[in-house]
């Protein structure tokens, strides 16, 4: 069966520090991968999606970047965090066109 | 572009009572529709999905949803709620010709009282 992992589960970082969040998927090949951000009391905002290694599409211009160095690995990064980067970050995967997405457990990021 | 509206930000329901959560969407073609549930501090869990065919779909945990094209709606229902159904519920619409780009509603927080 398929499993999706995210780490770390929680992170507290000062403003201006770098960020690296990792997401890995097991049990499937060539998944579509997604990064979402969920601010407190709000819905999900799609940040990046990827349909293959090295292929990244950005949905919202911002302080963040994403990379996909391996088929089942998706990384969210920042060189310098802002206070507004605080939130709950969710990784998700799907297979094929238009199919349901499956979500990881999330990372709670607090920028101080 | 597609959009999703969940008109109710917060709903309180008594345990054992029925529950209906509203979802309206805007999309030029027949969309893919989904309902997800999120417990505090957790990821999202898929409850059910609609791609085509029977407009009444059954999901996990006793939930069902009905697709009504004429009303552009996909409302979620449960006949009798349990205390464990307290959570946030998200409706999502997916483009039928995309690589899984979803638009999520803002969510409905469900509180279950004894």
Interface residues (C-beta under 8 A of the other chain):
Chain A: X32 X34 X42 X43 X44 X46 X49 X51 X59 X90 X92 X94 X97 X98 X99 X100 X101 X102 X103 X104 X105 X106 X108
Chain B: X32 X34 X36 X41 X42 X43 X44 X45 X46 X49 X51 X90 X94 X95 X96 X97 X98 X99 X100 X101 X102 X104 X105 X106 X107
